[in-house]
């Protein structure tokens, strides 16, 4: 048979212990790490699309715009690499195009 609160209350040992156990606070794990909390991600501010010129308002519109225009997000460090190497790569591309055009004209002569 199940004991009620009053019956269990009588069974509690209320005597004072000789050596109480003191636990240091440092021995406890960080309590915040134990909670599973949701991650809140804010929505994007409205901006004008540099490709189409239309206003993009929010994360969903941003993703749809990327799909429609065939664009993608820049990878970390990609902008810095382009700023650093962009002019060199651009000139190298022009040099290749000129060399190819000269070779084609030379073969026709």
N, C-alpha and C positions, 0 to 999 in steps of 0.2 A: 504494500500500500504506500502511496506517496505521502511524504511528510509535508506538513504545512509549514509556513514561516514560523509560527509560534513554537512548533516542535523543534525545528532546526535551530532556533535562537538559543534554546536551552543547551544544545550540543556544542556551541562555540566556546573555545577555550579563551577566556578573557584575562588570564593571568599575564603578568608582566614578565617578559623574557629577560634573562640575565644579560646577555650580549645581543643587543639589537643589531641587525644587519644594516650597515650604512653603505649605500651604493653611490659611488662617485658619478657625477653628471657626465664626465668624459667617457665613461664606459657604455653609455647609451648610443645607439646609432642615430644619425641625423634623422629626425622624425619626418622632415619634409620628403626625404627620399622614399619613404614607404607609401606615400599617397599617390594614387594614379589620378592625376588631374588632366582635364582636357586642355589641349593647346588651342588658344584663340589666335586666329590669323585675321588681321584687319583686311578690308577690301582696298583695292588700288584707287588712288585719286584719279579723277578724269584727266585725260591728256589727249592731245591731237596726234593722230597717227602720222608719222613722217612719210609714209608711203602713199596712203590714200587721202590724207587730209581730213578724214572723218574723226569725230570725237569718240574716244573709247572710254566707257564709264564702267569700271569694275573688272574683277578678275575673270569672270566668264566671258565678257566682251573682249578682253585682252587675248584670251586663249583662242576664241573664234577668229579674231583678227589675224593672229599669227597663222592659223590654218589657211585662211582665205588668201593672204598675201604670200604664202610660202616662206615666211620669215621664221627665224628662231631666236632664242635668247642667246646672248653672248656668254661664253664660258668664262670662268674666273681667269683673269690675266690676259684674255684675248684682246681687250681694248688697249691695254698697255703695250702688248706685243705689236699691234697694228700701228699704234702711234710711233713706236720706236723704229719698226722695220718697214712701215708703210711706204714712205718715199723711195726707199731702196728697191722694194718689191715692184713698185709701180714703174720705176725706170728700167728695171730688169725686164719687165713685161713688154715695154716699148722696144727695148733692144732686140728681144726675141722676135717681135712682130716685124721690125725693120729687116732683120737678118733673113727672115722667112720670105718677105716680099722681094728682097734683092736676089735671093737664090732662085725664086720662081722666074724673075725677069731674066736672070743670067742663063737659065736653062732654055728660055725661049729664043735667045739670040743665037 
